[in-house]
Amino acid sequence: MKFEILIEETISDTFYVDAETREKALSLAREKYRQGAFILEPGHLLDVKFIPLATDEE
């Protein structure tokens, strides 16, 4: 019998952004993340969850 298990990891890292305000820094950080300039690497693991997913039999 096979079971589907979701593994969810929460990782973090700190990046530095030069900006005039906190709001602009946050906007710039989001933009850089979407563009791939800020990449989170494994190794800064905060949490891991193992979640069994429902099957047709349940």
PDB file of N, CA, C and O in Angstrom:
ATOM      1  N   MET A   1       0.841  -1.170   0.000  1.00  0.00           N
ATOM      2  CA  MET A   1       0.000   0.000   0.000  1.00  0.00           C
ATOM      3  C   MET A   1       0.894   1.243   0.000  1.00  0.00           C
ATOM      4  O   MET A   1       1.878   1.302   0.737  1.00  0.00           O
ATOM      5  N   LYS A   2       0.553   2.224  -0.819  1.00  0.00           N
ATOM      6  CA  LYS A   2       1.319   3.474  -0.868  1.00  0.00           C
ATOM      7  C   LYS A   2       0.538   4.589  -0.189  1.00  0.00           C
ATOM      8  O   LYS A   2      -0.686   4.669  -0.292  1.00  0.00           O
ATOM      9  N   PHE A   3       1.267   5.435   0.496  1.00  0.00           N
ATOM     10  CA  PHE A   3       0.668   6.599   1.147  1.00  0.00           C
ATOM     11  C   PHE A   3       1.363   7.852   0.645  1.00  0.00           C
ATOM     12  O   PHE A   3       2.570   7.853   0.399  1.00  0.00           O
ATOM     13  N   GLU A   4       0.593   8.910   0.495  1.00  0.00           N
ATOM     14  CA  GLU A   4       1.133  10.190   0.050  1.00  0.00           C
ATOM     15  C   GLU A   4       1.389  11.054   1.275  1.00  0.00           C
ATOM     16  O   GLU A   4       0.467  11.358   2.032  1.00  0.00           O
ATOM     17  N   ILE A   5       2.640  11.447   1.467  1.00  0.00           N
ATOM     18  CA  ILE A   5       3.042  12.256   2.623  1.00  0.00           C
ATOM     19  C   ILE A   5       3.628  13.568   2.114  1.00  0.00           C
ATOM     20  O   ILE A   5       4.564  13.571   1.315  1.00  0.00           O
ATOM     21  N   LEU A   6       3.075  14.667   2.579  1.00  0.00           N
ATOM     22  CA  LEU A   6       3.584  15.995   2.245  1.00  0.00           C
ATOM     23  C   LEU A   6       4.653  16.370   3.272  1.00  0.00           C
ATOM     24  O   LEU A   6       4.414  16.301   4.477  1.00  0.00           O
ATOM     25  N   ILE A   7       5.825  16.763   2.790  1.00  0.00           N
ATOM     26  CA  ILE A   7       6.889  17.255   3.672  1.00  0.00           C
ATOM     27  C   ILE A   7       7.038  18.747   3.400  1.00  0.00           C
ATOM     28  O   ILE A   7       7.339  19.162   2.281  1.00  0.00           O
ATOM     29  N   GLU A   8       6.823  19.536   4.433  1.00  0.00           N
ATOM     30  CA  GLU A   8       6.868  20.994   4.310  1.00  0.00           C
ATOM     31  C   GLU A   8       7.983  21.537   5.191  1.00  0.00           C
ATOM     32  O   GLU A   8       8.023  21.273   6.393  1.00  0.00           O
ATOM     33  N   GLU A   9       8.889  22.299   4.583  1.00  0.00           N
ATOM     34  CA  GLU A   9       9.993  22.901   5.323  1.00  0.00           C
ATOM     35  C   GLU A   9       9.831  24.421   5.365  1.00  0.00           C
ATOM     36  O   GLU A   9       9.361  25.037   4.408  1.00  0.00           O
ATOM     37  N   THR A  10      10.221  24.999   6.471  1.00  0.00           N
ATOM     38  CA  THR A  10      10.290  26.449   6.599  1.00  0.00           C
ATOM     39  C   THR A  10      11.756  26.811   6.783  1.00  0.00           C
ATOM     40  O   THR A  10      12.395  26.402   7.752  1.00  0.00           O
ATOM     41  N   ILE A  11      12.283  27.595   5.827  1.00  0.00           N
ATOM     42  CA  ILE A  11      13.682  28.029   5.915  1.00  0.00           C
ATOM     43  C   ILE A  11      13.738  29.555   5.919  1.00  0.00           C
ATOM     44  O   ILE A  11      12.783  30.225   5.529  1.00  0.00           O
ATOM     45  N   SER A  12      14.853  30.079   6.360  1.00  0.00           N
ATOM     46  CA  SER A  12      14.992  31.537   6.400  1.00  0.00           C
ATOM     47  C   SER A  12      16.440  31.938   6.174  1.00  0.00           C
ATOM     48  O   SER A  12      17.353  31.126   6.319  1.00  0.00           O
ATOM     49  N   ASP A  13      16.633  33.181   5.822  1.00  0.00           N
ATOM     50  CA  ASP A  13      17.954  33.776   5.702  1.00  0.00           C
ATOM     51  C   ASP A  13      17.773  35.281   5.782  1.00  0.00           C
ATOM     52  O   ASP A  13      16.665  35.782   5.594  1.00  0.00           O
ATOM     53  N   THR A  14      18.835  35.999   6.055  1.00  0.00           N
ATOM     54  CA  THR A  14      18.788  37.450   6.155  1.00  0.00           C
ATOM     55  C   THR A  14      19.503  38.064   4.957  1.00  0.00           C
ATOM     56  O   THR A  14      20.603  37.648   4.597  1.00  0.00           O
ATOM     57  N   PHE A  15      18.864  39.055   4.348  1.00  0.00           N
ATOM     58  CA  PHE A  15      19.446  39.786   3.220  1.00  0.00           C
ATOM     59  C   PHE A  15      19.416  41.271   3.569  1.00  0.00           C
ATOM     60  O   PHE A  15      18.549  41.723   4.317  1.00  0.00           O
ATOM     61  N   TYR A  16      20.356  42.015   3.029  1.00  0.00           N
ATOM     62  CA  TYR A  16      20.442  43.440   3.306  1.00  0.00           C
ATOM     63  C   TYR A  16      20.053  44.223   2.066  1.00  0.00           C
ATOM     64  O   TYR A  16      20.486  43.917   0.956  1.00  0.00           O
ATOM     65  N   VAL A  17      19.214  45.257   2.279  1.00  0.00           N
ATOM     66  CA  VAL A  17      18.672  46.067   1.180  1.00  0.00           C
ATOM     67  C   VAL A  17      18.902  47.537   1.511  1.00  0.00           C
ATOM     68  O   VAL A  17      18.579  47.982   2.613  1.00  0.00           O
ATOM     69  N   ASP A  18      19.449  48.282   0.582  1.00  0.00           N
ATOM     70  CA  ASP A  18      19.576  49.726   0.740  1.00  0.00           C
ATOM     71  C   ASP A  18      18.333  50.390   0.179  1.00  0.00           C
ATOM     72  O   ASP A  18      17.995  50.201  -0.990  1.00  0.00           O
ATOM     73  N   ALA A  19      17.648  51.171   1.016  1.00  0.00           N
ATOM     74  CA  ALA A  19      16.432  51.870   0.594  1.00  0.00           C
ATOM     75  C   ALA A  19      16.203  53.059   1.515  1.00  0.00           C
ATOM     76  O   ALA A  19      16.792  53.151   2.593  1.00  0.00           O
ATOM     77  N   GLU A  20      15.337  53.969   1.073  1.00  0.00           N
ATOM     78  CA  GLU A  20      15.040  55.180   1.852  1.00  0.00           C
ATOM     79  C   GLU A  20      14.083  54.915   3.002  1.00  0.00           C
ATOM     80  O   GLU A  20      14.153  55.585   4.033  1.00  0.00           O
ATOM     81  N   THR A  21      13.176  53.931   2.836  1.00  0.00           N
ATOM     82  CA  THR A  21      12.208  53.622   3.886  1.00  0.00           C
ATOM     83  C   THR A  21      12.086  52.108   4.042  1.00  0.00           C
ATOM     84  O   THR A  21      12.508  51.349   3.170  1.00  0.00           O
ATOM     85  N   ARG A  22      11.511  51.685   5.148  1.00  0.00           N
ATOM     86  CA  ARG A  22      11.280  50.263   5.393  1.00  0.00           C
ATOM     87  C   ARG A  22      10.348  49.675   4.337  1.00  0.00           C
ATOM     88  O   ARG A  22      10.563  48.556   3.871  1.00  0.00           O
ATOM     89  N   GLU A  23       9.313  50.427   3.960  1.00  0.00           N
ATOM     90  CA  GLU A  23       8.363  49.960   2.950  1.00  0.00           C
ATOM     91  C   GLU A  23       9.050  49.748   1.596  1.00  0.00           C
ATOM     92  O   GLU A  23       8.787  48.760   0.910  1.00  0.00           O
ATOM     93  N   LYS A  24       9.930  50.679   1.219  1.00  0.00           N
ATOM     94  CA  LYS A  24      10.666  50.531  -0.045  1.00  0.00           C
ATOM     95  C   LYS A  24      11.635  49.357   0.026  1.00  0.00           C
ATOM     96  O   LYS A  24      11.830  48.653  -0.964  1.00  0.00           O
ATOM     97  N   ALA A  25      12.238  49.144   1.183  1.00  0.00           N
ATOM     98  CA  ALA A  25      13.151  48.017   1.360  1.00  0.00           C
ATOM     99  C   ALA A  25      12.395  46.696   1.216  1.00  0.00           C
ATOM    100  O   ALA A  25      12.888  45.761   0.585  1.00  0.00           O
ATOM    101  N   LEU A  26      11.209  46.622   1.795  1.00  0.00           N
ATOM    102  CA  LEU A  26      10.399  45.423   1.695  1.00  0.00           C
ATOM    103  C   LEU A  26       9.969  45.172   0.248  1.00  0.00           C
ATOM    104  O   LEU A  26      10.009  44.035  -0.223  1.00  0.00           O
ATOM    105  N   SER A  27       9.566  46.209  -0.441  1.00  0.00           N
ATOM    106  CA  SER A  27       9.177  46.096  -1.845  1.00  0.00           C
ATOM    107  C   SER A  27      10.356  45.638  -2.704  1.00  0.00           C
ATOM    108  O   SER A  27      10.200  44.778  -3.570  1.00  0.00           O
ATOM    109  N   LEU A  28      11.519  46.210  -2.464  1.00  0.00           N
ATOM    110  CA  LEU A  28      12.718  45.843  -3.207  1.00  0.00           C
ATOM    111  C   LEU A  28      13.124  44.401  -2.913  1.00  0.00           C
ATOM    112  O   LEU A  28      13.539  43.678  -3.818  1.00  0.00           O
ATOM    113  N   ALA A  29      13.009  43.984  -1.667  1.00  0.00           N
ATOM    114  CA  ALA A  29      13.343  42.610  -1.297  1.00  0.00           C
ATOM    115  C   ALA A  29      12.408  41.624  -2.009  1.00  0.00           C
ATOM    116  O   ALA A  29      12.865  40.594  -2.505  1.00  0.00           O
ATOM    117  N   ARG A  30      11.117  41.926  -2.063  1.00  0.00           N
ATOM    118  CA  ARG A  30      10.162  41.062  -2.780  1.00  0.00           C
ATOM    119  C   ARG A  30      10.520  40.973  -4.256  1.00  0.00           C
ATOM    120  O   ARG A  30      10.490  39.895  -4.850  1.00  0.00           O
ATOM    121  N   GLU A  31      10.857  42.109  -4.838  1.00  0.00           N
ATOM    122  CA  GLU A  31      11.225  42.152  -6.256  1.00  0.00           C
ATOM    123  C   GLU A  31      12.478  41.320  -6.518  1.00  0.00           C
ATOM    124  O   GLU A  31      12.523  40.531  -7.462  1.00  0.00           O
ATOM    125  N   LYS A  32      13.490  41.501  -5.679  1.00  0.00           N
ATOM    126  CA  LYS A  32      14.740  40.758  -5.850  1.00  0.00           C
ATOM    127  C   LYS A  32      14.507  39.260  -5.658  1.00  0.00           C
ATOM    128  O   LYS A  32      15.126  38.447  -6.345  1.00  0.00           O
ATOM    129  N   TYR A  33      13.620  38.886  -4.731  1.00  0.00           N
ATOM    130  CA  TYR A  33      13.305  37.475  -4.509  1.00  0.00           C
ATOM    131  C   TYR A  33      12.632  36.881  -5.752  1.00  0.00           C
ATOM    132  O   TYR A  33      13.007  35.799  -6.205  1.00  0.00           O
ATOM    133  N   ARG A  34      11.651  37.580  -6.295  1.00  0.00           N
ATOM    134  CA  ARG A  34      10.954  37.112  -7.500  1.00  0.00           C
ATOM    135  C   ARG A  34      11.889  36.991  -8.697  1.00  0.00           C
ATOM    136  O   ARG A  34      11.720  36.105  -9.534  1.00  0.00           O
ATOM    137  N   GLN A  35      12.872  37.877  -8.779  1.00  0.00           N
ATOM    138  CA  GLN A  35      13.829  37.869  -9.894  1.00  0.00           C
ATOM    139  C   GLN A  35      14.938  36.829  -9.707  1.00  0.00           C
ATOM    140  O   GLN A  35      15.719  36.577 -10.624  1.00  0.00           O
ATOM    141  N   GLY A  36      15.003  36.232  -8.521  1.00  0.00           N
ATOM    142  CA  GLY A  36      16.027  35.231  -8.259  1.00  0.00           C
ATOM    143  C   GLY A  36      17.332  35.792  -7.720  1.00  0.00           C
ATOM    144  O   GLY A  36      18.323  35.069  -7.617  1.00  0.00           O
ATOM    145  N   ALA A  37      17.340  37.080  -7.373  1.00  0.00           N
ATOM    146  CA  ALA A  37      18.553  37.684  -6.815  1.00  0.00           C
ATOM    147  C   ALA A  37      18.753  37.273  -5.351  1.00  0.00           C
ATOM    148  O   ALA A  37      19.890  37.171  -4.889  1.00  0.00           O
ATOM    149  N   PHE A  38      17.664  37.037  -4.626  1.00  0.00           N
ATOM    150  CA  PHE A  38      17.724  36.546  -3.251  1.00  0.00           C
ATOM    151  C   PHE A  38      17.253  35.098  -3.274  1.00  0.00           C
ATOM    152  O   PHE A  38      16.098  34.818  -3.593  1.00  0.00           O
ATOM    153  N   ILE A  39      18.151  34.183  -2.935  1.00  0.00           N
ATOM    154  CA  ILE A  39      17.828  32.758  -2.962  1.00  0.00           C
ATOM    155  C   ILE A  39      18.056  32.179  -1.572  1.00  0.00           C
ATOM    156  O   ILE A  39      19.125  32.345  -0.983  1.00  0.00           O
ATOM    157  N   LEU A  40      17.048  31.505  -1.064  1.00  0.00           N
ATOM    158  CA  LEU A  40      17.166  30.841   0.228  1.00  0.00           C
ATOM    159  C   LEU A  40      17.828  29.484   0.018  1.00  0.00           C
ATOM    160  O   LEU A  40      17.402  28.695  -0.826  1.00  0.00           O
ATOM    161  N   GLU A  41      18.858  29.227   0.787  1.00  0.00           N
ATOM    162  CA  GLU A  41      19.618  27.990   0.689  1.00  0.00           C
ATOM    163  C   GLU A  41      19.237  27.065   1.841  1.00  0.00           C
ATOM    164  O   GLU A  41      18.918  27.535   2.932  1.00  0.00           O
ATOM    165  N   PRO A  42      19.267  25.757   1.606  1.00  0.00           N
ATOM    166  CA  PRO A  42      19.068  24.828   2.719  1.00  0.00           C
ATOM    167  C   PRO A  42      20.138  25.058   3.788  1.00  0.00           C
ATOM    168  O   PRO A  42      21.250  25.485   3.476  1.00  0.00           O
ATOM    169  N   GLY A  43      19.811  24.785   5.007  1.00  0.00           N
ATOM    170  CA  GLY A  43      20.764  24.965   6.096  1.00  0.00           C
ATOM    171  C   GLY A  43      20.253  25.896   7.169  1.00  0.00           C
ATOM    172  O   GLY A  43      20.739  25.874   8.300  1.00  0.00           O
ATOM    173  N   HIS A  44      19.267  26.721   6.823  1.00  0.00           N
ATOM    174  CA  HIS A  44      18.657  27.627   7.806  1.00  0.00           C
ATOM    175  C   HIS A  44      17.244  27.130   8.108  1.00  0.00           C
ATOM    176  O   HIS A  44      16.280  27.891   8.040  1.00  0.00           O
ATOM    177  N   LEU A  45      17.137  25.858   8.437  1.00  0.00           N
ATOM    178  CA  LEU A  45      15.850  25.212   8.658  1.00  0.00           C
ATOM    179  C   LEU A  45      15.246  25.659   9.986  1.00  0.00           C
ATOM    180  O   LEU A  45      15.882  25.548  11.034  1.00  0.00           O
ATOM    181  N   LEU A  46      14.017  26.163   9.932  1.00  0.00           N
ATOM    182  CA  LEU A  46      13.311  26.585  11.137  1.00  0.00           C
ATOM    183  C   LEU A  46      12.321  25.531  11.607  1.00  0.00           C
ATOM    184  O   LEU A  46      12.116  25.351  12.807  1.00  0.00           O
ATOM    185  N   ASP A  47      11.699  24.827  10.639  1.00  0.00           N
ATOM    186  CA  ASP A  47      10.645  23.888  10.994  1.00  0.00           C
ATOM    187  C   ASP A  47      10.462  22.884   9.864  1.00  0.00           C
ATOM    188  O   ASP A  47      10.723  23.194   8.702  1.00  0.00           O
ATOM    189  N   VAL A  48      10.016  21.687  10.205  1.00  0.00           N
ATOM    190  CA  VAL A  48       9.653  20.694   9.200  1.00  0.00           C
ATOM    191  C   VAL A  48       8.387  19.976   9.675  1.00  0.00           C
ATOM    192  O   VAL A  48       8.255  19.642  10.852  1.00  0.00           O
ATOM    193  N   LYS A  49       7.457  19.746   8.740  1.00  0.00           N
ATOM    194  CA  LYS A  49       6.197  19.062   9.057  1.00  0.00           C
ATOM    195  C   LYS A  49       6.035  17.887   8.096  1.00  0.00           C
ATOM    196  O   LYS A  49       6.390  17.984   6.921  1.00  0.00           O
ATOM    197  N   PHE A  50       5.503  16.788   8.600  1.00  0.00           N
ATOM    198  CA  PHE A  50       5.164  15.621   7.799  1.00  0.00           C
ATOM    199  C   PHE A  50       3.663  15.450   7.875  1.00  0.00           C
ATOM    200  O   PHE A  50       3.122  15.180   8.948  1.00  0.00           O
ATOM    201  N   ILE A  51       2.980  15.603   6.745  1.00  0.00           N
ATOM    202  CA  ILE A  51       1.524  15.638   6.722  1.00  0.00           C
ATOM    203  C   ILE A  51       1.000  14.535   5.807  1.00  0.00           C
ATOM    204  O   ILE A  51       1.245  14.571   4.601  1.00  0.00           O
ATOM    205  N   PRO A  52       0.278  13.548   6.363  1.00  0.00           N
ATOM    206  CA  PRO A  52      -0.312  12.528   5.509  1.00  0.00           C
ATOM    207  C   PRO A  52      -1.487  13.146   4.730  1.00  0.00           C
ATOM    208  O   PRO A  52      -2.326  13.837   5.307  1.00  0.00           O
ATOM    209  N   LEU A  53      -1.533  12.893   3.438  1.00  0.00           N
ATOM    210  CA  LEU A  53      -2.614  13.426   2.615  1.00  0.00           C
ATOM    211  C   LEU A  53      -3.720  12.389   2.505  1.00  0.00           C
ATOM    212  O   LEU A  53      -3.459  11.187   2.552  1.00  0.00           O
ATOM    213  N   ALA A  54      -4.935  12.846   2.362  1.00  0.00           N
ATOM    214  CA  ALA A  54      -6.085  11.950   2.281  1.00  0.00           C
ATOM    215  C   ALA A  54      -6.004  11.114   1.007  1.00  0.00           C
ATOM    216  O   ALA A  54      -5.516  11.576  -0.025  1.00  0.00           O
ATOM    217  N   THR A  55      -6.487   9.884   1.096  1.00  0.00           N
ATOM    218  CA  THR A  55      -6.553   9.008  -0.059  1.00  0.00           C
ATOM    219  C   THR A  55      -8.014   8.682  -0.345  1.00  0.00           C
ATOM    220  O   THR A  55      -8.891   9.013   0.453  1.00  0.00           O
ATOM    221  N   ASP A  56      -8.278   8.041  -1.465  1.00  0.00           N
ATOM    222  CA  ASP A  56      -9.650   7.660  -1.827  1.00  0.00           C
ATOM    223  C   ASP A  56     -10.230   6.666  -0.834  1.00  0.00           C
ATOM    224  O   ASP A  56     -11.449   6.577  -0.689  1.00  0.00           O
ATOM    225  N   GLU A  57      -9.374   5.918  -0.149  1.00  0.00           N
ATOM    226  CA  GLU A  57      -9.835   4.895   0.787  1.00  0.00           C
ATOM    227  C   GLU A  57     -10.335   5.486   2.102  1.00  0.00           C
ATOM    228  O   GLU A  57     -11.056   4.819   2.844  1.00  0.00           O
ATOM    229  N   GLU A  58      -9.963   6.724   2.396  1.00  0.00           N
ATOM    230  CA  GLU A  58     -10.332   7.325   3.686  1.00  0.00           C
ATOM    231  C   GLU A  58     -11.659   8.022   3.586  1.00  0.00           C
ATOM    232  O   GLU A  58     -12.135   8.588   4.570  1.00  0.00           O
TER     233      GLU A  58
END
